[in-house]
């Protein structure tokens, strides 16, 4: 029990320092509920381990008139170099960052193939990380760990990709494959979870304890932050918004089931329906999607009908999230330029019209555009968490 309390105290203090950026010991005690003696002992331990360092003096709130400075504590950026990688449809984006999450170098490489064996994909990820390390002026040997973001159903704790469109096998031990390919401690998770982590540390969710992140790429993802932590479910693979069911015996989803929300709003779903139009010939997916949206905007009836149904189903899905979670904030996140039709005012109005009316304002919905390198930054933040947990587990048990 004492060991658990010490471990929890270390995690709580390191987490608060990371969230605050710079914080005084007295404020750490207030925020964590730990005694000042415990905070002093644990922060000394973290400094000795090289995880934190003293920062510029802070002026305490309420004491500015008397000019009483307090010594701040911050994460020590030089503690570790970490890498994050995002596996997209055709590319892998990678970033190398210091222990504060400051990106030092980045790279993007094409995938060898869109669907691969776990060992082959792991080698592609390792190559992208090595390229990002070189861009940062470092070698692979200087990187302490890798966080990797995959689409699909990922059991983060077990390190297993239960299903991913990038892999040719289910229940793939991808963490082990990546560690074998890179020679580095590795941490894998669903890509939407790592977008949520990036939003929590660096983006629109910073300072907010409870929010949802919805991503639309080639698929549909959801990241849930509750109490300042990513919620993954009992089996480590919850929050599969794209695979919630919207139609019994409905359209076939790429996960193998029918009636999933993703099977009506993802790119491949819209293109599949568009291909049924007379005289339609399939070409390059990106170009075909751009053409379909242009036709819908121009009022072509079938294209407009396909897009309008996607809008209605997406609004229904978001309304269900509001009705279940009642979050403070929903962030529509990722590279959204091609999916603007899902985020316009009429869709947001449809969401409001389908949520339970309680007399108060609905949750705020924000659109946050970024590219795959920001996804990779979320993966780097995940590697930071994983390496920090390992470092804390290795500390002695004599802190108060």
C-alpha positions in Angstrom: 0.0 0.0 0.0 2.8 2.4 0.9 4.6 1.5 -2.3 1.4 2.3 -4.3 1.0 5.6 -2.5 4.6 6.6 -3.3 4.2 5.5 -6.9 0.9 7.4 -7.3 2.6 10.5 -5.7 5.4 10.4 -8.2 3.1 10.0 -11.2 0.8 12.8 -9.8 3.7 15.2 -9.3 5.3 14.6 -12.7 2.0 14.9 -14.4 1.2 18.2 -12.8 4.6 19.6 -13.7 4.1 18.5 -17.3 0.6 20.1 -17.4 1.8 23.3 -15.8 5.0 23.8 -17.7 6.6 25.4 -14.6 5.2 25.2 -11.1 6.3 25.8 -7.5 6.5 23.1 -4.9 3.8 24.7 -2.8 1.4 24.7 -5.7 2.2 21.1 -6.4 1.2 20.3 -2.8 -2.1 22.2 -3.3 -2.9 20.6 -6.6 -2.0 17.0 -5.7 -3.2 17.0 -2.1 0.2 15.7 -0.9 2.0 17.2 2.0 4.7 19.7 1.4 7.2 17.3 3.0 6.2 14.5 0.5 6.4 16.9 -2.4 9.8 18.1 -1.4 11.1 14.5 -1.1 9.6 13.3 -4.3 10.7 16.3 -6.4 14.2 15.8 -5.0 14.0 12.2 -6.2 12.8 13.3 -9.6 15.6 15.8 -9.9 18.2 13.2 -8.9 16.8 10.9 -11.6 17.2 13.8 -14.2 13.5 14.0 -15.1 12.9 17.5 -13.8 14.9 20.6 -13.1 14.5 24.0 -11.5 13.2 26.8 -13.8 13.2 30.5 -13.5 11.8 31.9 -10.3 8.0 32.4 -10.2 6.2 35.2 -8.5 3.5 33.7 -6.3 -0.1 34.8 -6.9 -1.0 37.3 -4.3 2.6 38.0 -3.4 3.5 40.0 -6.5 3.4 43.3 -4.5 6.0 42.0 -2.1 7.9 40.4 -4.9 8.3 37.0 -3.3 9.7 34.7 -5.9 9.2 30.9 -5.8 11.5 28.5 -7.5 9.7 26.7 -10.3 10.1 23.1 -11.4 9.8 22.0 -15.0 10.4 18.8 -17.1 14.0 18.5 -18.1 14.0 18.5 -21.9 17.4 16.9 -22.2 16.3 13.9 -20.1 15.4 11.9 -23.2 14.9 12.1 -26.9 11.7 10.5 -28.0 10.1 9.7 -31.3 6.5 9.6 -32.5 5.2 8.0 -35.7 1.8 8.1 -37.4 0.9 5.4 -39.9 -1.4 6.9 -42.5 -2.8 5.4 -45.7 0.3 5.8 -47.9 2.9 7.5 -45.7 4.5 7.4 -42.2 5.1 10.7 -40.6 7.7 10.8 -37.8 8.9 13.4 -35.3 11.7 13.4 -32.8 11.2 15.6 -29.7 12.9 16.3 -26.4 11.3 15.2 -23.1 9.1 18.3 -23.0 7.5 17.4 -26.4 9.4 20.2 -28.3 9.8 18.8 -31.9 13.5 18.8 -33.0 13.2 17.0 -36.3 10.6 15.5 -38.6 10.3 13.3 -41.7 7.7 11.6 -43.8 8.4 8.4 -45.9 6.1 6.4 -48.2 4.8 3.1 -47.0 6.3 0.1 -48.7 2.7 -1.2 -49.2 -0.7 -0.1 -47.9 -1.3 -3.4 -46.2 1.8 -5.2 -44.7 2.9 -7.9 -42.4 3.7 -6.5 -38.9 7.4 -7.0 -39.2 7.5 -5.1 -42.6 5.4 -2.2 -41.2 7.6 -2.1 -38.2 10.7 -1.7 -40.4 9.0 1.2 -42.3 8.2 2.9 -39.0 11.8 2.5 -37.8 13.1 3.9 -41.0 10.9 7.0 -40.7 12.0 7.5 -37.1 15.7 7.2 -38.1 15.1 9.8 -40.8 13.5 12.2 -38.3 16.4 11.6 -35.9 18.8 12.6 -38.7 16.8 15.7 -39.4 17.2 16.6 -35.7 20.9 16.1 -35.9 20.9 12.9 -33.9 21.4 9.2 -34.4 19.0 6.4 -33.7 21.1 5.4 -30.7 20.3 8.7 -29.0 16.5 8.1 -29.1 15.1 6.6 -25.9 11.8 5.3 -27.2 9.1 5.3 -29.9 5.4 6.0 -29.7 3.4 4.8 -32.8 -0.1 5.7 -33.8 -2.1 3.1 -35.8 -5.6 3.3 -37.2 -7.9 0.5 -36.0 -8.4 -1.4 -32.7 -5.3 -1.3 -30.6 -4.8 -2.8 -27.2 -2.2 -0.3 -25.9 -1.4 -2.1 -22.7 -0.8 -5.5 -24.4 1.0 -3.9 -27.3 -1.3 -5.7 -29.7 -3.0 -4.4 -32.8 -6.3 -6.3 -32.7 -7.2 -5.0 -36.2 -5.7 -2.3 -38.3 -6.2 -1.5 -42.0 -2.4 -1.2 -42.3 -1.8 -4.8 -41.2 -2.5 -8.1 -42.9 -3.1 -10.0 -39.7 -5.4 -9.5 -36.7 -4.1 -9.7 -33.1 -0.6 -8.7 -34.3 2.0 -8.1 -31.5 3.1 -4.9 -33.2 4.8 -3.4 -30.2 7.2 -6.4 -30.1 7.7 -6.1 -33.9 8.6 -2.4 -33.6 11.0 -3.0 -30.7 12.7 -5.8 -32.8 13.0 -3.5 -35.8 14.1 -0.4 -33.9 16.0 -1.8 -31.0 14.1 0.7 -28.8 11.3 0.6 -26.2 8.1 1.1 -28.1 4.5 2.1 -27.2 1.6 1.7 -29.6 -1.9 3.0 -29.5 -4.9 3.9 -31.6 -4.2 7.1 -33.6 -7.3 8.9 -32.3 -6.1 8.4 -28.7 -2.8 9.9 -29.5 -4.5 12.9 -31.2 -6.4 13.3 -27.9 -3.0 13.2 -26.1 -1.6 15.8 -28.4 -4.6 18.0 -27.8 -4.3 17.4 -24.0 -0.6 18.4 -23.9 -0.2 20.9 -26.7 -3.6 21.8 -28.3 -7.2 22.8 -27.7 -7.6 20.5 -24.7 -4.7 21.9 -22.6 -6.1 22.8 -19.2 -9.4 20.9 -19.8 -10.1 17.8 -17.8 -13.0 16.3 -19.8 -13.2 16.5 -23.6 -13.7 14.3 -26.7 -11.6 14.4 -29.9 -13.2 13.1 -33.1 -11.0 12.5 -36.1 -12.1 11.8 -39.7 -9.4 10.6 -42.2 -9.8 7.5 -44.2 -11.6 6.2 -41.1 -13.4 7.8 -38.1 -11.8 7.9 -34.7 -12.6 9.0 -31.1 -10.3 9.9 -28.3 -11.8 10.3 -24.8 -10.2 12.4 -22.1 -11.7 12.0 -18.6 -10.1 13.6 -15.6 -7.1 14.6 -17.6 -6.4 11.0 -18.7 -7.0 9.0 -21.9 -9.9 6.5 -21.4 -9.3 3.3 -23.3 -11.8 0.9 -21.9 -11.5 -2.3 -19.9 -9.7 -4.2 -22.7 -7.7 -1.2 -23.7 -9.5 -0.8 -27.0 -12.6 1.3 -26.3 -13.8 4.5 -27.9 -14.4 2.9 -31.3 -16.8 5.7 -32.5 -16.3 4.7 -36.1 -17.6 1.2 -35.4 -20.7 2.2 -33.5 -23.7 0.8 -35.4 -26.1 3.1 -37.2 -27.9 0.6 -39.4 -28.8 -3.1 -38.8 -27.4 -5.2 -41.6 -26.2 -2.0 -43.2 -23.2 -1.2 -45.4 -20.1 -3.3 -45.1 -17.3 -1.7 -43.1 -13.6 -2.4 -43.7 -13.5 -3.9 -40.2 -15.6 -6.8 -41.5 -18.9 -5.9 -39.8 -22.0 -4.2 -41.2 -23.7 -1.0 -40.3 -20.8 0.9 -38.8 -20.9 4.7 -38.8 -17.5 4.7 -40.6 -19.1 2.7 -43.5 -21.3 5.7 -44.3 -19.0 8.7 -43.8 -15.3 7.6 -44.5 -13.8 8.4 -47.8 -13.9 4.8 -49.0 -17.6 4.6 -48.1 -18.5 7.7 -50.1 -16.4 6.6 -53.1 -18.0 3.1 -53.0 -21.4 4.6 -53.3 -20.3 7.1 -55.9 -18.9 4.2 -58.0 -22.5 2.9 -58.4 -23.4 5.9 -60.6 -23.9 5.1 -64.3 -20.7 5.6 -66.3 -18.5 6.1 -63.2 -14.9 4.9 -63.4 -12.7 4.6 -60.4 -9.4 6.4 -60.4 -7.0 7.7 -57.8 -9.0 7.9 -54.5 -7.8 11.4 -53.5 -8.7 12.8 -56.9 -12.0 10.9 -57.0 -13.0 12.2 -53.6 -12.2 15.8 -54.6 -14.3 15.4 -57.7 -17.2 13.9 -55.8 -17.2 16.9 -53.4 -16.9 19.4 -56.2 -19.9 17.8 -57.9 -21.9 17.9 -54.7 -21.1 21.6 -54.3 -22.2 22.2 -57.9 -25.6 20.5 -57.1 -25.2 17.3 -59.1 -28.1 15.3 -57.5 -26.5 11.9 -56.8 -23.2 13.4 -55.5 -25.2 15.9 -53.3 -27.3 13.0 -52.0 -24.3 11.0 -51.0 -22.6 13.9 -49.2 -25.9 14.9 -47.5 -26.4 11.5 -46.0 -22.9 11.5 -44.7 -23.5 14.8 -43.0 -26.7 13.5 -41.4 -25.1 10.4 -40.1 -22.1 12.2 -38.8 -24.4 14.7 -37.0 -26.3 11.9 -35.5 -23.1 10.2 -34.2 -21.9 13.5 -32.6 -25.3 14.0 -31.0 -25.0 10.5 -29.5 -21.6 11.4 -28.1 -23.1 14.5 -26.5 -26.0 12.5 -25.0 -23.7 9.9 -23.6 -20.8 11.9 -22.3 -22.1 15.5 -21.9 -18.5 16.7 -22.4 -17.2 20.2 -21.8 -15.7 20.3 -25.3 -15.7 18.3 -28.5 -12.7 18.8 -30.8 -13.0 17.9 -34.5 -9.3 17.3 -35.1 -6.8 16.3 -37.8 -6.2 17.2 -41.4 -9.7 18.3 -42.2 -9.5 20.3 -45.4 -11.1 17.6 -47.5 -13.8 17.0 -44.9 -15.0 20.5 -44.4 -18.5 19.5 -45.5 -18.8 17.5 -42.2 -18.0 20.6 -40.1 -20.0 23.4 -41.5 -22.7 25.2 -39.6 -25.7 23.2 -40.8 -24.1 20.0 -39.5 -23.4 21.6 -36.1 -27.0 22.8 -36.0 -28.2 19.2 -36.7 -26.1 18.1 -33.7 -27.7 20.6 -31.5 -31.2 19.6 -32.7 -30.6 15.9 -31.8 -29.1 16.3 -28.3 -31.1 16.2 -25.1 -32.2 19.7 -24.1 -31.5 20.5 -20.5 -31.9 24.3 -20.5 -28.2 25.0 -20.6 -25.8 25.7 -23.5 -24.6 22.6 -25.4 -21.0 21.5 -25.4 -18.6 23.6 -27.4 -17.5 22.1 -30.7 -14.2 23.4 -32.0 -12.5 22.5 -35.3 -8.7 22.1 -35.1 -6.8 21.5 -38.3 -3.4 20.0 -38.3 -1.3 17.6 -40.3 0.1 14.1 -39.8 3.2 15.5 -38.0 0.9 16.8 -35.3 -0.4 13.2 -34.9 3.2 12.1 -34.6 3.7 14.7 -31.9 0.9 13.0 -30.0 2.6 9.7 -30.4 5.8 11.3 -29.1 3.9 12.5 -26.0 2.7 8.9 -25.5 6.4 7.7 -25.6 7.2 10.4 -23.1 4.5 9.0 -20.8 5.7 5.4 -21.3 9.4 6.3 -20.6 8.4 8.4 -17.6 6.4 5.5 -16.2 9.4 3.1 -16.6 11.7 5.6 -15.0 9.4 6.1 -12.0 9.0 2.4 -11.6 12.8 2.1 -11.4 13.1 4.6 -8.5 13.7 3.5 -4.9 10.9 3.3 -2.3 12.4 5.6 0.3 10.5 8.8 -0.7 8.2 10.0 2.0 
